[in-house]
Amino acid sequence: MNEVTMVTNRDPLHGITLERMLTELVTHFGWIDLGQRIPIRCFNSDPSIASSLKFLRKTPWAREKVEGLYLYMLREKARQGKPAASSGDEPSQ
């Protein structure tokens, strides 16, 4: 008898797209601070979400830095008691 067990995913990045991560980082830090924290050209020279996504999808080391900064931002928001940016699917009160 096979029994399917549900495993909760403990990966905080599970289900979060690179675009959402980048958008939240830009909203939180701004392009200038983001470019100082992760010094890559797509954040410092005429930055845009589209050009940054194109670069990050082709460059694993840069994506890892973005993911790390995103996790740091989430931890800092949790410590300060601020909710993470909403995806818009929660009703506002």
MITI-354767 format. One record per residue: x, z, y of N, C-alpha, C in turn. Coordinates in steps of 0.001 Angstrom, whole numbers, m for minus. Example, Ala and Ser with C-alpha at 12.3 -4.5 7.8 and 13.67 -1.06 7.14 Angstrom:
<pt n_east="13190" n_up="7800" n_north="m5690" ca_east="12300" ca_up="7800" ca_north="m4500" c_east="13200" c_up="7800" c_north="m3300"/>
<pt n_east="12850" n_up="7080" n_north="m2250" ca_east="13670" ca_up="7140" ca_north="m1060" c_east="12900" c_up="7870" c_north="30"/>
This chain:
<pt n_east="838" n_up="0" n_north="m1176" ca_east="0" ca_up="0" ca_north="0" c_east="886" c_up="0" c_north="1242"/>
<pt n_east="710" n_up="m1032" n_north="2072" ca_east="1464" ca_up="m1117" ca_north="3315" c_east="662" c_up="m495" c_north="4444"/>
<pt n_east="1325" n_up="379" n_north="5146" ca_east="667" ca_up="1028" ca_north="6266" c_east="1406" c_up="648" c_north="7546"/>
<pt n_east="678" n_up="166" n_north="8527" ca_east="1288" ca_up="m220" ca_north="9795" c_east="1356" c_up="1017" c_north="10673"/>
<pt n_east="2550" n_up="1325" n_north="11109" ca_east="2715" ca_up="2471" ca_north="11995" c_east="3019" c_up="1976" c_north="13396"/>
<pt n_east="2432" n_up="2639" n_north="14344" ca_east="2665" ca_up="2258" ca_north="15732" c_east="3906" c_up="2990" c_north="16223"/>
<pt n_east="4793" n_up="2237" n_north="16807" ca_east="6014" ca_up="2803" ca_north="17345" c_east="5939" c_up="2661" c_north="18860"/>
<pt n_east="6084" n_up="3774" n_north="19533" ca_east="6073" ca_up="3696" ca_north="20990" c_east="7442" c_up="3216" c_north="21455"/>
<pt n_east="7412" n_up="2291" n_north="22387" ca_east="8649" ca_up="1731" ca_north="22907" c_east="9152" c_up="2624" c_north="24028"/>
<pt n_east="10359" n_up="3130" n_north="23882" ca_east="10937" ca_up="4029" ca_north="24866" c_east="11800" c_up="3285" c_north="25890"/>
<pt n_east="11882" n_up="1985" n_north="25770" ca_east="12661" ca_up="1192" ca_north="26715" c_east="11893" c_up="1104" c_north="28029"/>
<pt n_east="12436" n_up="1681" n_north="29121" ca_east="11714" ca_up="1650" ca_north="30392" c_east="11584" c_up="241" c_north="30978"/>
<pt n_east="12350" n_up="m709" n_north="30480" ca_east="12279" ca_up="m2079" ca_north="30978" c_east="11319" c_up="m2947" c_north="30160"/>
<pt n_east="10773" n_up="m2382" n_north="29090" ca_east="9874" ca_up="m3151" ca_north="28229" c_east="8657" c_up="m3621" c_north="29016"/>
<pt n_east="8428" n_up="m4922" n_north="29008" ca_east="7261" ca_up="m5490" ca_north="29674" c_east="7444" c_up="m5763" c_north="31157"/>
<pt n_east="8605" n_up="m5445" n_north="31703" ca_east="8858" ca_up="m5681" ca_north="33120" c_east="9698" c_up="m6943" c_north="33262"/>
<pt n_east="9181" n_up="m7895" n_north="34006" ca_east="9895" ca_up="m9163" ca_north="34168" c_east="11048" c_up="m9008" c_north="35145"/>
<pt n_east="12002" n_up="m9893" n_north="35032" ca_east="13127" ca_up="m9910" ca_north="35958" c_east="12626" c_up="m10135" c_north="37387"/>
<pt n_east="11613" n_up="m10966" n_north="37529" ca_east="11057" ca_up="m11228" ca_north="38861" c_east="10466" c_up="m9961" c_north="39469"/>
<pt n_east="9757" n_up="m9193" n_north="38670" ca_east="9176" ca_up="m7938" ca_north="39174" c_east="10279" c_up="m6962" c_north="39565"/>
<pt n_east="11308" n_up="m6848" n_north="38723" ca_east="12431" ca_up="m5958" ca_north="39034" c_east="13060" c_up="m6337" c_north="40368"/>
<pt n_east="13361" n_up="m7615" n_north="40509" ca_east="14017" ca_up="m8099" ca_north="41711" c_east="13136" c_up="m7892" c_north="42942"/>
<pt n_east="11862" n_up="m8190" n_north="42825" ca_east="10938" ca_up="m8020" ca_north="43943" c_east="10861" c_up="m6558" c_north="44374"/>
<pt n_east="10787" n_up="m5644" n_north="43412" ca_east="10733" ca_up="m4223" ca_north="43737" c_east="12046" c_up="m3743" c_north="44358"/>
<pt n_east="13169" n_up="m4250" n_north="43868" ca_east="14461" ca_up="m3874" ca_north="44445" c_east="14577" c_up="m4354" c_north="45887"/>
<pt n_east="14152" n_up="m5580" n_north="46153" ca_east="14208" ca_up="m6118" ca_north="47517" c_east="13276" c_up="m5330" c_north="48424"/>
<pt n_east="12108" n_up="m4969" n_north="47929" ca_east="11167" ca_up="m4168" ca_north="48722" c_east="11755" c_up="m2801" c_north="49033"/>
<pt n_east="12401" n_up="m2212" n_north="48058" ca_east="12948" ca_up="m858" ca_north="48212" c_east="14233" c_up="m834" c_north="49050"/>
<pt n_east="15176" n_up="m1705" n_north="48725" ca_east="16487" ca_up="m1677" ca_north="49373" c_east="16644" c_up="m2696" c_north="50495"/>
<pt n_east="15974" n_up="m3834" n_north="50394" ca_east="16201" ca_up="m4936" ca_north="51324" c_east="17380" c_up="m5773" c_north="50832"/>
<pt n_east="17462" n_up="m7025" n_north="51299" ca_east="18518" ca_up="m7926" ca_north="50822" c_east="19911" c_up="m7436" c_north="51210"/>
<pt n_east="20052" n_up="m6891" n_north="52422" ca_east="21387" ca_up="m6473" ca_north="52882" c_east="21930" c_up="m5352" c_north="52009"/>
<pt n_east="21138" n_up="m4307" n_north="51801" ca_east="21584" ca_up="m3188" ca_north="50972" c_east="21762" c_up="m3618" c_north="49520"/>
<pt n_east="20876" n_up="m4477" n_north="49037" ca_east="20998" ca_up="m4974" ca_north="47666" c_east="22311" c_up="m5746" c_north="47495"/>
<pt n_east="22651" n_up="m6565" n_north="48494" ca_east="23902" ca_up="m7320" ca_north="48452" c_east="25132" c_up="m6443" c_north="48536"/>
<pt n_east="25008" n_up="m5285" n_north="49185" ca_east="26133" ca_up="m4342" ca_north="49236" c_east="26279" c_up="m3585" c_north="47919"/>
<pt n_east="25167" n_up="m3261" n_north="47310" ca_east="25195" ca_up="m2522" ca_north="46040" c_east="25626" c_up="m3415" c_north="44873"/>
<pt n_east="25181" n_up="m4664" n_north="44891" ca_east="25572" ca_up="m5637" ca_north="43866" c_east="26103" c_up="m6864" c_north="44620"/>
<pt n_east="27411" n_up="m6922" n_north="44828" ca_east="27977" ca_up="m7991" ca_north="45673" c_east="28051" c_up="m9353" c_north="44965"/>
<pt n_east="26936" n_up="m10044" n_north="44954" ca_east="26919" ca_up="m11405" ca_north="44430" c_east="26349" c_up="m12319" c_north="45512"/>
<pt n_east="26796" n_up="m13543" n_north="45535" ca_east="26473" ca_up="m14478" ca_north="46605" c_east="24973" c_up="m14695" c_north="46793"/>
<pt n_east="24224" n_up="m14749" n_north="45707" ca_east="22785" ca_up="m15034" ca_north="45838" c_east="22040" c_up="m13919" c_north="46568"/>
<pt n_east="22636" n_up="m12727" n_north="46707" ca_east="22024" ca_up="m11639" ca_north="47471" c_east="22523" c_up="m11612" c_north="48915"/>
<pt n_east="23660" n_up="m12244" n_north="49168" ca_east="24288" ca_up="m12153" ca_north="50489" c_east="24204" c_up="m13420" c_north="51322"/>
<pt n_east="24116" n_up="m14561" n_north="50708" ca_east="24126" ca_up="m15826" ca_north="51431" c_east="22786" c_up="m16533" c_north="51252"/>
<pt n_east="21959" n_up="m16517" n_north="52297" ca_east="20638" ca_up="m17151" ca_north="52273" c_east="19849" c_up="m16714" c_north="51034"/>
<pt n_east="19598" n_up="m15400" n_north="50892" ca_east="18958" ca_up="m14895" ca_north="49668" c_east="17489" c_up="m15282" c_north="49553"/>
<pt n_east="17080" n_up="m15524" n_north="48327" ca_east="15668" ca_up="m15747" ca_north="48019" c_east="15430" c_up="m15293" c_north="46583"/>
<pt n_east="14187" n_up="m14984" n_north="46297" ca_east="13838" ca_up="m14561" ca_north="44939" c_east="14149" c_up="m15692" c_north="43959"/>
<pt n_east="13759" n_up="m16917" n_north="44306" ca_east="13930" ca_up="m18057" ca_north="43393" c_east="15395" c_up="m18311" c_north="43065"/>
<pt n_east="16261" n_up="m18357" n_north="44086" ca_east="17672" ca_up="m18637" ca_north="43809" c_east="18323" c_up="m17491" c_north="43043"/>
<pt n_east="17917" n_up="m16264" n_north="43354" ca_east="18476" ca_up="m15109" ca_north="42654" c_east="18044" c_up="m15090" c_north="41189"/>
<pt n_east="16773" n_up="m15407" n_north="40928" ca_east="16301" ca_up="m15451" ca_north="39540" c_east="17053" c_up="m16504" c_north="38741"/>
<pt n_east="17274" n_up="m17659" n_north="39347" ca_east="17996" ca_up="m18740" ca_north="38662" c_east="19398" c_up="m18277" c_north="38267"/>
<pt n_east="20093" n_up="m17617" n_north="39200" ca_east="21437" ca_up="m17121" ca_north="38916" c_east="21407" c_up="m16009" c_north="37863"/>
<pt n_east="20508" n_up="m15046" n_north="38033" ca_east="20465" ca_up="m13895" ca_north="37128" c_east="20108" c_up="m14286" c_north="35702"/>
<pt n_east="19276" n_up="m15298" n_north="35538" ca_east="18905" ca_up="m15733" ca_north="34191" c_east="20067" c_up="m16394" c_north="33461"/>
<pt n_east="21037" n_up="m16919" n_north="34212" ca_east="22186" ca_up="m17588" ca_north="33601" c_east="23424" c_up="m16687" c_north="33520"/>
<pt n_east="23355" n_up="m15494" n_north="34116" ca_east="24536" ca_up="m14650" ca_north="34237" c_east="24241" c_up="m13249" c_north="33706"/>
<pt n_east="24543" n_up="m13005" n_north="32434" ca_east="24197" ca_up="m11717" ca_north="31816" c_east="24781" c_up="m10492" c_north="32520"/>
<pt n_east="26033" n_up="m10556" n_north="32986" ca_east="26629" ca_up="m9381" ca_north="33615" c_east="25903" c_up="m9021" c_north="34915"/>
<pt n_east="25451" n_up="m10026" n_north="35655" ca_east="24733" ca_up="m9761" ca_north="36904" c_east="23342" c_up="m9196" c_north="36615"/>
<pt n_east="22705" n_up="m9731" n_north="35585" ca_east="21385" ca_up="m9217" ca_north="35206" c_east="21487" c_up="m7754" c_north="34782"/>
<pt n_east="22536" n_up="m7402" n_north="34062" ca_east="22737" ca_up="m6011" ca_north="33647" c_east="22877" c_up="m5096" c_north="34852"/>
<pt n_east="23576" n_up="m5560" n_north="35885" ca_east="23719" ca_up="m4762" ca_north="37104" c_east="22371" c_up="m4570" c_north="37794"/>
<pt n_east="21561" n_up="m5620" n_north="37844" ca_east="20231" ca_up="m5537" ca_north="38452" c_east="19356" c_up="m4575" c_north="37650"/>
<pt n_east="19395" n_up="m4677" n_north="36327" ca_east="18608" ca_up="m3781" ca_north="35487" c_east="19048" c_up="m2331" c_north="35688"/>
<pt n_east="20354" n_up="m2111" n_north="35787" ca_east="20871" ca_up="m764" ca_north="36008" c_east="20427" c_up="m195" c_north="37350"/>
<pt n_east="20477" n_up="m1007" n_north="38391" ca_east="20042" ca_up="m560" ca_north="39709" c_east="18538" c_up="m296" c_north="39715"/>
<pt n_east="17777" n_up="m1112" n_north="39005" ca_east="16333" ca_up="m913" ca_north="38912" c_east="16031" c_up="432" c_north="38233"/>
<pt n_east="16731" n_up="733" n_north="37151" ca_east="16534" ca_up="2013" ca_north="36468" c_east="16919" c_up="3181" c_north="37374"/>
<pt n_east="17999" n_up="3018" n_north="38131" ca_east="18418" ca_up="4036" ca_north="39088" c_east="17310" c_up="4263" c_north="40124"/>
<pt n_east="16756" n_up="3179" n_north="40651" ca_east="15687" ca_up="3273" ca_north="41643" c_east="14479" c_up="4015" c_north="41063"/>
<pt n_east="14110" n_up="3695" n_north="39825" ca_east="12982" ca_up="4379" ca_north="39191" c_east="13248" c_up="5872" c_north="39028"/>
<pt n_east="14474" n_up="6226" n_north="38624" ca_east="14823" ca_up="7642" ca_north="38472" c_east="14761" c_up="8371" c_north="39809"/>
<pt n_east="15284" n_up="7741" n_north="40857" ca_east="15271" ca_up="8354" ca_north="42186" c_east="13841" c_up="8541" c_north="42685"/>
<pt n_east="12991" n_up="7544" n_north="42466" ca_east="11591" ca_up="7668" ca_north="42881" c_east="10904" c_up="8789" c_north="42107"/>
<pt n_east="11194" n_up="8909" n_north="40818" ca_east="10588" ca_up="9963" ca_north="40004" c_east="11057" c_up="11342" c_north="40484"/>
<pt n_east="12332" n_up="11432" n_north="40834" ca_east="12867" ca_up="12703" ca_north="41331" c_east="12231" c_up="13107" c_north="42647"/>
<pt n_east="11963" n_up="12128" n_north="43486" ca_east="11381" ca_up="12397" ca_north="44796" c_east="9864" c_up="12482" c_north="44745"/>
<pt n_east="9297" n_up="12198" n_north="43582" ca_east="7855" ca_up="12275" ca_north="43425" c_east="7106" c_up="11082" c_north="43978"/>
<pt n_east="7816" n_up="9995" n_north="44229" ca_east="7177" ca_up="8784" ca_north="44740" c_east="6774" c_up="7911" c_north="43564"/>
<pt n_east="5583" n_up="7331" n_north="43605" ca_east="5198" ca_up="6419" ca_north="42513" c_east="5970" c_up="5115" c_north="42611"/>
<pt n_east="6232" n_up="4507" n_north="41474" ca_east="6888" ca_up="3197" ca_north="41455" c_east="5927" c_up="2169" c_north="42045"/>
<pt n_east="6452" n_up="1047" n_north="42488" ca_east="5621" ca_up="m7" ca_north="43077" c_east="4552" c_up="m419" c_north="42078"/>
<pt n_east="3348" n_up="m539" n_north="42541" ca_east="2229" ca_up="m889" ca_north="41674" c_east="2170" c_up="m2384" c_north="41463"/>
<pt n_east="1750" n_up="m2773" n_north="40289" ca_east="1613" ca_up="m4188" ca_north="39987" c_east="284" c_up="m4743" c_north="40482"/>
<pt n_east="m523" n_up="m3881" n_north="41113" ca_east="m1777" ca_up="m4339" ca_north="41672" c_east="m2958" c_up="m4210" c_north="40737"/>
<pt n_east="m2742" n_up="m3701" n_north="39514" ca_east="m3850" ca_up="m3605" ca_north="38585" c_east="m4463" c_up="m2206" c_north="38558"/>
<pt n_east="m3997" n_up="m1321" n_north="39430" ca_east="m4575" ca_up="1" ca_north="39508" c_east="m5509" c_up="58" c_north="40712"/>
<pt n_east="m6663" n_up="697" n_north="40576" ca_east="m7569" ca_up="795" ca_north="41709" c_east="m7006" c_up="1739" c_north="42768"/>
<pt n_east="m7179" n_up="1396" n_north="44006" ca_east="m6711" ca_up="2268" ca_north="45074" c_east="m7803" c_up="3252" c_north="45436"/>
<pt n_east="m7389" n_up="4429" n_north="45882" ca_east="m8359" ca_up="5485" ca_north="46173" c_east="m8420" c_up="5732" c_north="47647"/>
